[in-house]
Amino acid sequence: MNELRIVENSMDILILDLKSCQNIIYEGFKNARTSGFTWLGSVCKLFKDFCSKLHTILQLDWPNNDSIEDVCLCLTQITTCVLYLEKTLILEKQYRKILTISRQHFLNRILWCMSRLKTLILGSKIVYPRKDHDFVELMDEALDLIAPYSDFTGGSVTNITEFNAEAMFDSKKVRQVVDFLLGQTLSYANVALSKDKKILGTLCQNVLKECMAFEKTCLLDKNLNESERCLQASLLESSLCHLEDFINESLLRLIFETYLGYRKYSVEKLKELIESPLTLESILDETIADFDVNVDRTTQIGVFAIAFATNSKVKTKVRNVLASLESLDSFLIPSLQANSNHETNQIFIAHFNKEIQDFQNALEEIIDCPAFCRSYIAILQDFIDNFQGSTKVELEDILFKGRIFHRQLEKNFEKLKVERIKYDKFLMMLEECEAISKFYYQVDKSKILKRLKIFKSTLKKIEVEFVALEKKDNNDEAIFPMTSGEVAESIKMFESCGISPQRNSILYQTKNRTDTKVSINELKSVQSSTQKPRKEVKLKSSVKRREYFVVDLIFV
């Protein structure tokens, strides 16, 4: 009883500390020209004390473990924003100007996260049922529900009538889980590679068909047949596992393409296009659209990375990146288009690039290197098979993907115990192919093709080194891609069943920039106006997210 009172009193103290932090942060909105660094130093000191107290409470008895992940994300976001707010203040002092847009952006995010923390602390004693689950959790839940019926044998059940009644209720649960699972898959399919979209549509359609058939075999009527139900449960299991296997493979292909997109559609190149008076509007719109697609792909890869990762610290890093990108999504490009201060754009670009770098570093901890190797070999083989119709740009792209794999291999070199001689030959051939690609138009194409084949052979030798590791057996020949017309019909079928792509926020309650375009004039008015201190940032009652895991809390 005494411990409970101590925790309750500590919660009250935490709320007071946050309010004190918020009151000081409001100083960042007023008297901007004379604010200096003192107020930010005071915020950091109070926030450090708050974290120490919070850490103690978390170690003693935090009433609701489900909220710990949100607490950690808010703390990480506040730390990130304080870092860039400090950079903003330094540039303001250096150039003797007020960077209103960047200052307001980071202040708003800090206030948002602090308000969210207050909500979490006040509601920490209430255990809310979780309505959002990640892909892995949903898949495990579906397979666990199906298992008793796919493994059914007459002698293993003592009361067949009760078992049949449970089957009817479990089939409804399975359908609900499958609907959520397909909703997440459709979200991923929206940004997947074109050839993968068709296959994903086929697989989703097959899962839904088998699920509906399983439901039918679980009905309590005169046609009830336990053997047929067992067969149908096995077919549903198989279709779910096939879907999961293909998503794993598709994600690896998408990672290669997304990393390539970071180079092709970098924010620096986008800035150059926006600032150049010679840029055609159609080209600019197309480049912005490609940039948006790449960010959306990053988000979807991140969502699945969180689901598949086992290291809680890596999950925290990925979630922090996704939250930052979510916030920047409705601000970065409009700021560039509004011709904001060069220093403001410099901060936003540095922030975006740092998040992408952190994202790549985190993915290196999650990606299975042997599977990544097989994926790149398949991509390379496909390029070799169609080499005659390829261009220099396509050759450079395929070799850049080789560099992506090289970075992953280098990261896992010691752990995977790859022979040094095989690694050196792989790297030598990669560099040789890169060198000859520069003279694409001067050399015989057969010489380039020959080097690509030798390069592929060095990869195959490295792949042999991974034979001891677990290798999945994929039956791709069983997949029949749909035509575009069949894809459209498939989407209509999902919609008629109440299944649609899920789009949930990571942290901030913001809308996608492509859905609600931010007014450039609005940004210009913000830039030219004098900011007033904001009142309490109001939060909505809940923030839906796909990710669900327990994270380690790190205090710096």
Secondary structure as UniProt FT lines:
FT   HELIX           2..25
FT   HELIX           26..28
FT   HELIX           32..34
FT   TURN            36..37
FT   HELIX           38..61
FT   HELIX           65..67
FT   HELIX           68..95
FT   HELIX           100..122
FT   TURN            123..125
FT   HELIX           135..150
FT   HELIX           154..156
FT   HELIX           160..189
FT   TURN            190..191
FT   HELIX           194..217
FT   TURN            222..223
FT   HELIX           226..264
FT   HELIX           267..275
FT   TURN            277..278
FT   HELIX           281..308
FT   HELIX           312..329
FT   TURN            330..331
FT   HELIX           332..337
FT   TURN            338..339
FT   HELIX           342..366
FT   HELIX           369..385
FT   HELIX           387..389
FT   HELIX           392..411
FT   HELIX           413..416
FT   HELIX           420..437
FT   TURN            438..442
FT   HELIX           445..465
FT   TURN            466..468
FT   HELIX           476..478
FT   HELIX           484..496
FT   TURN            497..498
FT   TURN            513..515
FT   HELIX           520..528
//
